[in-house]
Amino acid sequence: MKIINYRSKDHVRIGCVIGNYVIDLNRAYAAMLEAQGLAKANEIADAVVPANSLSFLEGGEHTFLEASKAVQSIQKNELTPDQSKVFHEREVKKEAPILNSKKIICVGHNYREHILEMKREIPKYPVIFAKFANTIIGPEDNVPLPSITEQLDYEAELAFVIGKKAKDVAKEDALDYVAGYTIVNDITARDLQRRTIQWLQGKTLDGSLPMGPWLVTKDEIPNPHQLEITLSVNGEERQRSNTKNLVFSIQDLVVFLSGIMTLEPGDVVCTGTPGGVGVAREPQLFLQDGDVVRIELEKVGTLENRVKTVRSMAGVRGK
């Protein structure tokens, strides 16, 4: 299932994408219950298949199963727009599949070729840092280019989302705690990143984590370590690799991170970027106003955003 947050007017709700259609999962489940003759269908739907994406993930496997039943019910009764629970994708705006995540954990130096181009050694332990919810924008948003930086860089990454509370997880169980996979672009202001030994200021500009176009549930990607990933700017390929080249696998990261902190549903883990970043090129190539950055990740999809100069960072998300 391809799970999204979609915006219709002023409301953001969870849905899934089937072909060119978006199904509202909460309303589809309520409609299924009503068709079964159950009383208080809306109240039950709000509890079992919530309209909020974080609450949906907190519902765990039972919520995913019931949502799948609702989707199948809609498909059996013909998938057509009805302005209440089924929309053509042109009628809504796709937002990032995870909004207001409690934790966004990023892994640096996790592809061998990127480590080499940055003139570093293979790390003994995962190199981790954080981004915050202010950085998240969706697949139809512009990447803001503020005046504070002259070195805005791209980083194509596979990200996974935690599906249930995880603490001190064993490696053989690690993928059980993953809800699904998405694409992120870990936009980085290199000049800010290198002002101090801590990277945080270069990683946390508003709108610096495009995410999407959806969250692909893990059942659709049994092996996340055999996925081709590419990034292009204005049609010119800048990055290409395969997730088999990760230094620390997704299982490794779940084990490592859950040993440090409790992971919760909706936490996002960005697994690192391949070689080819702008700062490591000769000459260096940074993002400019109007650039179109396109990331393609096998079995997940395509994330494409345009860079736009902004005078003010107020209200970046959704613009």
Protein Blocks (a to p, Z undefined) as FASTA:
>chain_A
ZZddddehjbccddddehjbccdfklmmmmmmmmnopahklmmmmmmmccbfklmmmnom
mlmmmmmmmmmmmmmnopadehlmpccfklpccddfbghifbdcddehkbfklmmmnopa
cdfbdcdddddfklpccfkbccdddfkbccdccddddddddfbdcehiafklmmmmpnbd
cdddddddfklmmmpmbfklmmmgghiaccdjbdcdfklmmblclcccdddeehiafbdc
dfklpmbafklmmmmmmmmpccdehiacdebjcehifklpccdddddehiacddddehkb
ccdddddddfbfghkgoZZ
